[in-house]
Amino acid sequence: MLKRIFSYMKKYRMYAVGATVCVFFETMFELVIPLIMANIVDVGVANGDKAYIFRMGGLMAICALGSLALGVGGSRFAAVCGQGLGAELRKAEYRKLQGFSFANTDRFRTSSLITRLTSDVTTIQNSVSTGIRPAFRAPLMMLTAIIVSFTINAKLAVIFMVAVPVLGVLLFQIIFHVRPLYTKMQGAIDLVNRIIQENLTAIRVVKAYVRGDYEIEKFEKVNTNLRTNSEKAFRLAALNMPAMQLVMYTTILCILWFGGRQIQIGGLKVGELTGFLSYVMQVLNSMMMISNIFMMLTRSLASGKRILEVIDEDIDIKEDRVKDSSVERGDITFQHVYFKYKKEAPEFVLSDISFEIKSGQTIGIIGQTGAAKSTLVQLIPRLYDITSGSLLIDGRPVYEYPLKHLRDSIAMVLQKNTLFSGTVKENLRWGKEDATDEEIEKACRIACVDEFIDRLENGYETEMGQGGVNVSGGQKQRLCIARAILKRPKVLILDDSTSAVDTATEAKIRSALAEELPDMTKIIIAQRISSVAHADQIIILEDGRIDAVGTHEKLLASNQIYQEIYYSQQEGADL
């Protein structure tokens, strides 16, 4: 896992090398200082040689300054390396998300994906930024300090051979128990993000129903859950320091005890013991750094696993059967199409769907709520792939078209209209980036946007609020229709996208589409009979199956479901 995570650091490899080189020489300088200090005590102070003391003191100062400069350089290189790795991981995750089908997105909660793009990546990048220095410094310093300690006094150095395994056992036990807690903690962050996201998205509904207290209670539950999981993890991780200090101070006491006895019998000089204690502190500090590295690594592994789950997600809509094809006319044919969201699902959402749409025709789709009308049209641009059967456009299976070209040829205005931050014109140009003002105005005329655009503060340059909150539902729908028309697609799908528009305006849009875009295939999903009565053919869906296909007059005369919908709406209109 670590190898794969660090493979994204390729562009910043030189910074990692620079940090390592700086750490190496910084450590060498620091390891020389105790030797110089021992010589100052045993030679300069013992012989009263001031010149030697000042000379060695100057050398020690040079080593300290060199170590400082290299430390600053190493930290800077490590920071660039860590931030670069974080940026590359976020880029890789986000790029993968753009390739997700609806089915892939359904497997992850939005809040979880946000956490994996932010919190999990931040954990890894901080581990690299703060961990490169101790990761290389600690083993090098510990190994060198132990070797030098053995050259000073091998008997005292044997104490390390007991201390290191004891600390290793304690550290292993802590890591073994804390690792699953870090995974739970990241999952708890997912839940907090989910509640926040739901509340902010539906803030108007929350206020309209005066459910603020209920939302606060929900948030307190997930927030408490996060706090509890975090406390468990960090409480256990905090045992790392006491364990380290226990071993450290026990080691120092043993060295002072045995070292003092050797000084008494003349087997050790005071300067040697001073230098030895300096190396002892370096070894123990190195052990402390190594233990901290293992703790960071443990948390990073938990986050890395979650990141790789996104990157390794198998995208179920593939382009392995693509041919050099392009949509020319917009003929659509369903041949015994079956579909379900998950392969293991017991029932099909759509069953035995067969019909044909000729280029330029207008097709209406109507049915009760939950009849799978939206699901049906989402199969056309391959937002989902059919489970079995054949779906053809211009006589070719949809999988033979490159996804980019296929979706460029099909414009969808979904039930949930979405406008982005930016001006009205910038939103419209999502349909066509290089659209001229004349093209924009024509699309807006067809969608009846011209009826209200002048009433906006700055016309086409009016800034949209988040999600288009500064326009009404009907205005938002018309803007989304204009954006779709601007693409000049071969197929236009309106998925209940005039529900917030009055019938007179809807009739104008319908008439303009027929006059201005006669060759465009149009599929209209609606709840109102009036929205589809003009269509060349009307498809009635019932429980994921086609109940009937025909014109308004034919269905009104022969189909019970259509009659029930029609007369119920007529009664509503009379009231």
C-alpha positions in Angstrom: 0.0 0.0 0.0 2.7 2.5 1.0 4.6 1.8 -2.3 1.5 2.7 -4.3 0.8 5.8 -2.2 4.4 7.0 -2.6 4.3 6.3 -6.3 2.3 9.6 -6.6 5.4 11.4 -5.2 7.3 10.8 -8.4 7.3 14.5 -9.5 8.7 15.5 -6.1 11.4 12.7 -5.8 14.2 15.2 -6.0 12.8 17.1 -3.0 12.7 13.8 -1.1 16.3 13.1 -2.0 17.3 16.7 -1.0 15.5 16.3 2.4 17.3 12.9 2.9 20.7 14.4 2.1 20.1 17.3 4.4 19.0 15.0 7.2 22.1 12.7 6.7 24.6 15.5 7.1 22.6 17.2 9.8 22.8 14.0 11.8 26.5 13.6 11.2 27.1 17.1 12.6 25.0 16.4 15.6 26.8 13.1 16.3 30.2 14.8 16.1 29.3 17.3 18.8 29.3 14.9 21.8 32.8 13.6 20.8 34.1 17.2 20.7 32.5 17.9 24.0 34.1 14.8 25.5 37.5 16.0 24.3 37.0 19.5 25.7 36.4 17.9 29.1 39.0 15.2 29.1 41.8 17.2 27.3 41.1 20.9 27.4 39.6 21.2 31.0 41.8 18.4 32.4 45.0 20.1 31.1 43.9 23.7 31.5 44.4 24.2 27.8 42.3 27.3 27.0 43.4 27.5 23.4 42.3 23.9 22.8 39.0 24.6 24.6 38.3 27.7 22.3 39.4 25.8 19.2 37.2 22.9 19.9 34.3 25.2 21.1 34.5 27.0 17.7 34.4 23.7 15.9 31.4 22.7 18.0 29.7 26.0 17.1 30.4 25.4 13.3 28.9 22.0 13.6 25.8 23.4 15.4 25.3 26.1 12.8 25.8 23.6 10.0 23.2 21.3 11.6 20.8 24.2 11.9 21.1 25.2 8.3 20.7 21.6 7.1 17.7 21.1 9.4 16.0 24.1 7.9 16.7 22.9 4.4 15.6 19.4 5.1 12.3 20.6 6.6 11.6 22.8 3.6 12.2 20.0 1.1 10.1 17.6 3.2 7.2 20.2 3.3 7.3 20.6 -0.5 7.4 16.9 -0.9 4.5 16.2 1.5 2.3 19.0 0.0 3.1 17.8 -3.5 2.1 14.2 -2.6 -1.2 15.5 -1.2 -1.9 17.5 -4.3 -1.2 14.5 -6.6 -3.4 12.2 -4.5 -6.3 14.6 -4.6 -5.8 15.0 -8.3 -5.8 11.3 -8.8 -8.9 10.8 -6.7 -10.8 13.7 -8.3 -9.8 12.4 -11.8 -11.1 9.0 -10.9 -14.4 10.5 -9.6 -15.0 12.2 -12.9 -14.9 8.8 -14.6 -17.4 7.3 -12.1 -20.7 6.1 -13.5 -23.8 6.7 -11.4 -23.5 3.1 -10.1 -20.0 3.8 -8.9 -21.0 7.0 -7.2 -23.9 5.1 -5.5 -21.4 2.9 -3.7 -19.8 5.8 -1.8 -21.6 8.5 0.1 -20.8 12.0 -1.0 -19.7 12.9 2.5 -17.3 9.9 2.5 -15.8 11.0 -0.8 -15.3 14.5 0.5 -13.5 13.1 3.6 -11.3 10.9 1.5 -10.4 13.9 -0.7 -9.6 16.2 2.3 -9.0 14.7 5.7 -7.5 11.4 4.6 -5.2 13.1 2.1 -4.2 15.7 4.7 -3.3 13.0 7.1 -0.9 11.4 4.6 0.7 14.7 3.4 1.3 15.8 7.0 2.9 12.5 7.8 5.3 13.0 4.9 6.0 16.7 5.7 6.7 16.0 9.3 7.9 12.4 9.0 10.7 12.4 6.4 13.2 14.1 8.7 12.7 11.7 11.7 12.2 8.7 9.4 15.8 9.0 8.1 17.4 10.8 11.0 16.3 8.5 13.8 17.6 5.2 12.5 20.9 6.8 11.3 21.4 8.6 14.6 20.5 5.6 16.7 22.7 3.2 14.7 25.7 5.6 14.7 25.2 6.6 18.4 25.1 2.9 19.4 28.3 2.1 17.5 30.1 5.1 19.0 28.7 4.2 22.5 30.3 0.7 22.1 33.6 2.3 21.2 33.5 4.5 24.3 32.4 1.7 26.7 31.1 -1.6 25.5 29.9 -2.8 28.9 27.6 0.2 29.4 26.4 0.0 25.8 25.0 -3.5 26.4 22.2 -1.8 28.3 20.8 -0.7 24.9 20.5 -4.3 23.9 17.9 -4.7 26.7 16.1 -1.3 26.3 15.5 -1.5 22.6 13.6 -4.8 22.5 11.5 -3.8 25.5 10.5 -0.6 23.8 9.8 -2.5 20.6 7.4 -4.9 22.3 5.5 -2.0 24.0 5.3 -0.1 20.7 4.0 -3.1 18.8 1.2 -3.7 21.4 0.1 0.0 21.2 0.1 0.0 17.4 -1.7 -3.3 17.1 -4.7 -2.0 19.2 -4.7 1.6 17.9 -4.8 0.8 14.1 -8.4 -0.3 13.8 -9.5 2.7 16.0 -8.0 5.1 13.4 -10.1 3.5 10.7 -13.2 3.9 12.9 -12.3 7.5 13.5 -12.2 8.4 9.8 -15.5 6.7 9.4 -16.9 8.9 12.2 -15.7 11.9 10.3 -17.7 10.7 7.3 -20.8 10.7 9.4 -20.2 14.2 10.7 -19.7 15.5 7.1 -22.8 13.7 6.0 -25.0 15.4 8.6 -23.4 18.8 7.9 -23.9 18.3 4.1 -27.5 17.3 4.5 -28.3 20.2 6.8 -26.7 22.8 4.6 -28.3 21.4 1.4 -31.7 21.4 2.9 -31.4 24.4 5.2 -34.6 26.0 3.8 -36.6 22.9 4.6 -35.1 22.7 8.1 -36.1 26.3 8.8 -39.5 26.0 7.1 -40.3 23.0 9.4 -38.6 24.6 12.4 -36.5 21.4 12.8 -33.3 23.2 14.0 -33.4 21.5 17.4 -33.8 18.1 15.8 -30.8 18.7 13.4 -28.7 19.9 16.4 -29.6 16.7 18.2 -28.6 14.6 15.2 -25.3 16.5 14.9 -24.6 16.0 18.6 -24.9 12.3 18.2 -22.5 12.0 15.3 -20.2 14.6 16.9 -20.1 12.6 20.1 -19.5 9.4 18.2 -16.4 11.1 16.5 -15.2 12.4 19.9 -15.6 9.0 21.5 -13.7 7.2 18.7 -11.0 9.9 18.6 -10.6 9.8 22.4 -10.2 6.0 22.3 -7.6 6.2 19.5 -5.6 9.1 21.0 -5.8 7.7 24.5 -4.2 4.6 23.4 -1.7 6.4 21.2 -0.8 8.6 24.1 0.6 5.6 25.9 3.4 5.7 23.5 5.1 8.6 25.3 4.9 7.1 28.9 6.2 3.8 27.6 9.1 5.7 25.9 9.9 7.7 29.0 9.8 4.6 31.2 12.3 2.9 29.1 14.4 6.1 28.6 14.7 7.0 32.3 15.3 3.4 33.4 18.1 3.2 30.8 19.6 6.5 32.1 19.4 5.4 35.7 21.1 2.1 34.9 23.9 3.8 32.9 24.5 6.3 35.7 24.6 3.5 38.3 27.0 1.3 36.4 29.0 4.2 34.9 29.5 5.8 38.4 30.8 2.5 39.7 33.3 2.3 36.8 34.5 5.8 37.5 35.1 4.9 41.1 37.3 2.0 40.1 39.0 4.0 37.3 37.5 2.1 34.4 35.8 5.2 33.0 36.6 8.9 32.8 34.1 11.6 33.7 34.3 13.1 30.1 33.7 9.7 28.6 30.6 9.2 30.8 29.4 12.7 29.8 29.8 12.0 26.1 28.3 8.5 26.6 25.2 10.1 28.2 24.9 12.4 25.3 24.8 9.5 22.9 22.4 7.7 25.2 20.1 10.7 24.9 20.5 10.6 21.1 19.7 6.9 21.0 16.6 7.3 23.2 15.4 10.4 21.3 15.9 8.4 18.1 13.8 5.6 19.6 11.1 8.2 20.6 11.1 9.5 17.0 10.8 6.0 15.6 7.8 5.3 17.8 6.2 8.5 16.7 6.8 7.6 13.1 5.1 4.3 13.6 2.1 6.1 15.1 1.9 8.4 12.1 2.4 5.5 9.8 -0.4 3.6 11.4 -2.9 6.5 10.9 -1.6 7.1 7.4 -2.2 3.4 6.5 -5.8 3.7 7.6 -6.3 6.8 5.4 -4.3 5.4 2.5 -6.5 2.3 2.4 -9.6 4.6 2.1 -8.0 6.7 -0.7 -7.0 3.6 -2.7 -10.5 2.2 -2.4 -11.6 5.2 -4.5 -8.7 5.0 -6.9 -9.1 1.2 -7.3 -12.9 1.4 -7.8 -13.7 -0.6 -10.9 -15.6 1.7 -13.2 -18.4 -0.4 -14.6 -19.0 1.7 -17.7 -16.0 0.9 -19.9 -15.0 1.9 -23.4 -13.3 -1.4 -24.3 -15.7 -2.0 -27.2 -15.6 1.5 -28.7 -15.4 2.0 -32.4 -14.9 5.0 -34.5 -18.6 5.9 -34.5 -20.5 9.2 -34.3 -24.2 9.9 -33.7 -25.5 11.4 -37.0 -29.3 11.3 -36.7 -30.5 10.4 -33.3 -32.5 7.3 -34.0 -33.0 5.3 -30.7 -34.0 1.6 -30.4 -34.6 -0.4 -27.2 -34.7 -4.2 -27.9 -35.8 -6.3 -24.9 -33.8 -4.2 -22.4 -33.5 -5.3 -18.8 -31.9 -3.3 -16.1 -31.1 -3.4 -12.4 -28.8 -1.2 -10.3 -26.9 -4.1 -8.7 -26.2 -7.5 -10.2 -27.2 -9.2 -7.0 -30.6 -7.4 -6.8 -33.5 -9.9 -6.9 -35.7 -7.9 -9.3 -35.2 -5.8 -12.4 -36.0 -2.1 -12.3 -36.8 -2.2 -16.0 -38.1 -5.3 -17.7 -38.4 -6.2 -21.4 -38.3 -2.6 -22.7 -38.7 -2.5 -26.5 -39.6 0.6 -28.6 -38.1 2.7 -31.4 -37.7 6.5 -31.8 -37.0 8.0 -35.2 -34.9 11.0 -35.7 -36.8 14.3 -35.2 -39.7 12.6 -33.3 -41.0 13.8 -30.0 -41.7 11.0 -27.6 -43.5 11.4 -24.3 -43.0 9.1 -21.3 -45.6 9.1 -18.6 -46.4 6.9 -15.6 -46.9 6.8 -11.9 -44.1 7.9 -9.5 -41.6 5.1 -9.2 -42.3 3.6 -12.6 -38.6 4.0 -13.6 -39.1 6.8 -16.1 -35.9 8.6 -15.2 -33.9 5.4 -15.1 -35.0 4.5 -18.6 -33.7 7.7 -20.2 -30.4 7.6 -18.1 -29.5 4.4 -20.1 -29.4 6.4 -23.4 -26.2 8.4 -22.6 -24.8 5.4 -20.6 -25.1 7.0 -17.2 -26.0 3.4 -16.3 -25.3 0.4 -18.5 -28.1 -2.0 -19.4 -28.1 -5.4 -17.8 -29.2 -7.3 -20.8 -30.8 -6.7 -24.2 -29.8 -4.1 -26.8 -29.8 -0.3 -26.9 -29.0 1.2 -30.3 -28.5 4.7 -31.5 -28.5 5.1 -35.3 -28.4 1.3 -35.5 -25.2 0.9 -33.4 -25.0 -0.3 -29.8 -24.4 2.6 -27.4 -21.1 1.0 -26.2 -19.6 1.5 -29.6 -19.6 5.3 -29.2 -16.9 7.0 -27.2 -18.5 8.3 -24.0 -17.5 11.9 -24.6 -19.0 12.0 -28.1 -22.1 10.1 -27.0 -22.8 12.4 -24.2 -22.0 15.5 -26.3 -24.7 14.3 -28.7 -27.3 13.9 -26.0 -28.5 16.7 -23.7 -30.4 16.0 -20.5 -32.3 18.3 -18.3 -32.7 16.3 -15.1 -35.4 16.5 -12.5 -33.0 18.2 -10.1 -31.8 21.3 -11.9 -28.3 22.5 -11.1 -26.8 25.9 -11.7 -23.2 26.6 -10.8 -21.5 29.7 -9.2 -20.7 32.3 -11.8 -22.8 34.5 -14.1 -25.9 33.5 -16.1 -23.8 33.5 -19.3 -21.1 31.3 -17.8 -23.8 28.8 -16.7 -25.3 28.8 -20.2 -21.9 28.2 -21.8 -21.6 24.9 -20.0 -23.7 23.8 -23.0 -21.1 25.2 -25.5 -18.0 26.9 -24.2 -17.4 29.1 -27.3 -21.1 30.0 -27.9 -21.6 33.5 -29.4 -24.0 36.0 -27.9 -26.4 35.4 -30.8 -26.4 31.6 -30.1 -27.0 32.2 -26.4 -29.9 34.6 -27.1 -31.5 32.2 -29.6 -31.3 29.3 -27.1 -32.8 31.6 -24.4 -35.6 32.6 -26.8 -36.5 29.0 -27.4 -36.5 28.2 -23.6 -38.4 31.5 -22.8 -35.5 32.8 -20.7 -35.8 36.1 -22.6 -39.1 36.7 -20.7 -37.3 37.3 -17.5 -33.6 37.8 -18.2 -34.0 41.6 -18.5 -35.5 41.6 -15.0 -32.4 40.2 -13.5 -30.0 42.8 -11.9 -27.3 42.6 -14.6 -29.0 40.5 -17.3 -26.7 37.8 -18.6 -23.9 39.0 -16.3 -26.0 38.5 -13.2 -24.1 36.4 -10.6 -25.9 33.2 -9.7 -26.1 32.4 -6.0 -25.1 29.0 -4.7 -27.3 26.5 -6.7 -29.1 29.4 -8.4 -31.0 30.5 -5.2 -31.6 34.0 -6.6 -33.9 32.7 -9.4 -37.2 31.0 -9.1 -37.8 27.3 -9.7 -39.4 27.9 -13.1 -36.6 30.3 -14.1 -34.0 27.8 -13.1 -35.7 25.1 -15.2 -35.8 27.4 -18.3 -32.1 28.3 -17.8 -31.2 24.6 -17.7 -33.3 23.9 -20.9 -31.5 26.8 -22.6 -28.1 25.4 -21.6 -29.1 22.0 -23.0 -30.4 23.5 -26.3 -27.1 25.4 -26.7 -25.3 22.1 -27.1 -27.2 21.5 -30.3 -27.5 17.8 -29.5 -29.0 15.1 -31.6 -31.2 14.0 -28.7 -32.8 16.2 -26.1 -34.2 14.6 -22.9 -36.4 16.7 -20.7 -36.9 14.7 -17.4 -39.9 16.4 -15.8 -38.0 19.7 -16.4 -41.0 21.9 -16.9 -42.8 21.0 -13.7 -42.3 24.4 -12.2 -43.2 26.2 -15.4 -46.8 27.4 -16.1 -48.7 25.6 -18.9 -48.7 28.7 -21.2 -44.9 29.0 -21.0 -44.5 25.3 -21.4 -46.6 25.4 -24.6 -44.3 28.2 -25.9 -41.2 26.2 -25.2 -42.7 23.1 -26.8 -43.8 25.1 -29.9 -40.4 26.8 -30.2 -38.6 23.4 -30.0 -40.7 22.0 -32.8 -40.2 25.0 -35.0 -36.6 25.8 -34.4 -35.2 22.3 -33.9 -37.3 20.0 -36.1 -34.5 17.4 -36.7 -33.7 17.0 -33.0 -35.1 13.9 -31.3 -37.0 14.9 -28.2 -37.9 12.7 -25.2 -40.2 14.3 -22.6 -40.8 12.8 -19.2 -43.8 14.4 -17.5 -46.4 14.1 -14.9 -48.9 16.3 -16.8 -50.8 14.9 -19.7 -50.7 18.3 -21.3 -46.9 18.1 -21.5 -46.9 15.1 -23.7 -50.3 15.2 -25.5 -48.6 16.7 -28.6 -46.0 13.9 -28.8 -45.7 11.7 -31.9 -45.8 8.7 -29.5 -46.5 8.4 -25.8 -45.0 5.5 -23.8 -46.7 4.5 -20.6 -44.5 2.9 -18.0 -45.9 0.8 -15.1 -43.7 -0.9 -12.6 -40.7 -0.8 -14.9 -42.6 -2.3 -17.9 -44.1 -0.7 -21.0 -47.9 -0.9 -20.5 -48.8 0.8 -23.8 -47.4 2.9 -26.7 -49.5 5.2 -28.9 -50.7 8.7 -29.6 -52.7 10.8 -27.1 -56.0 10.0 -28.9 -55.3 6.3 -29.1 -54.3 5.9 -25.5 -57.2 8.1 -24.2 -59.6 5.8 -26.1 -58.0 2.4 -25.1 -55.7 2.5 -22.1 -57.0 2.5 -18.6 -53.9 3.9 -16.9 -53.7 6.8 -19.3 -57.4 7.5 -18.8 -57.1 7.5 -15.0 -54.2 10.0 -15.2 -56.0 12.2 -17.7 -59.4 12.3 -15.9 -57.8 12.9 -12.5 -55.9 15.9 -13.9 -59.0 17.1 -15.6 -60.9 17.0 -12.3 -58.0 18.8 -10.6 -58.1 21.5 -13.3 -61.9 21.9 -12.9 -61.5 22.4 -9.1 
